[in-house]
Amino acid sequence: MQAVPVVIGIVVLNFLLLQLAPGDVVDVLAGEAGYATPEYMATLRAKFGLDKPWHVQLVFYLKNILTFDLGYSFRHGMPVAELILARLAPTALLMGTAFVLSVVVGTTLGVMASRFPNSWRDSAITGFALLCYASPLFWVGLMFIIVFSLKLDLLPISGMETIAAFHTGFDLVIDVAHHLILPAVTLSLFYLAVYTRMARASMLEVARLDYVTMARAKGLKERQVVYKHILKNALLPVVTMAGVQMAGMLGGSVIVESLYGWPGLGLLAFNAFFARDLNLLLGIFFLSSMLVLVVNLMIDMIYSLLDPRIEAR
């Protein structure tokens, strides 16, 4: 129930922000055509409903949202919901792979660094995390393309599958996985660094608590102390960050998908922005907002599993 006013606020805010952007889809269509009379442009705006005041457009948009109608993309000539559903699976695949990769590898590296603080292993892992954290996504992607695609010719440059290869079955899975490597690794590196540093700091903090000292005093093996007593409680901040970073990862996917030509929502939003396809942008923003709310609800439920002292209410 708390999510309902949040969703309404997000919908209204997204609509008002896009209204501040100069131009509309009619201006873009006229620019591509090279010339359009003012009368013809006025006719198009009346046809698309862009001639009405912004508050009237907002009321119509809210009514459509209540009926789960995301509107119509005049640029693509089809409903927004169909466009989003067609691009949802590639983005879910990219984000899911990058999310699992960053959380699993980042947490593992953080645990390894905390086991041997101030050692060469700790310094190497911390330095690697700092390098990943400081490197911009677009620069990392360009370097990966130059090294692994142009120089070594090991991985494809763009797309989700090989054009005109017509793979099916397991061959298609291998082909998609081959194309997924560079985008997923590029998108995951920044968040991998965040989880590495957070897991390390959390592990060191929990290791100093009294109950951990008691576990060691009882004669438990260090592996048991680390994985049964420290890690479970140290994961709570990591889980929190995972929920927060989901929105950031979706924003990062716009850059990565545009860079690698990955046919997902990020590339669709990038093209919709320059085409001033506001209905499509609003639909993508609405779906993104719902995704963040659902993920945060799941994070709250996972809390109660990791720490029995937290009640799920």
Secondary structure, 3 states (H helix, E strand, C coil): CCHHHHHHHHHHHHHHHHHCCCCCHHHHHHHHHCCCCHHHHHHHHHHHCCCCCHHHHHHHHHHHHHCCCCCEECCCCEEHHHHHHHHHHHHHHHHHHHHHHHHHHHHHHHHHHHHCCCCHHHHHHHHHHHHHHHCCHHHHHHHHHHHHHHHCCCCCCCCCCCCCCCCCHHHHHHHHHHHHHHHHHHHHHHHHHHHHHHHHHHHHHHHCCHHHHHHHHCCCCHHHHHHHHHHHHHHHHHHHHHHHHHHHHHHHHHHHHHHHCCCCHHHHHHHHHHCCCHHHHHHHHHHHHHHHHHHHHHHHHHHHHHCCCCCCC
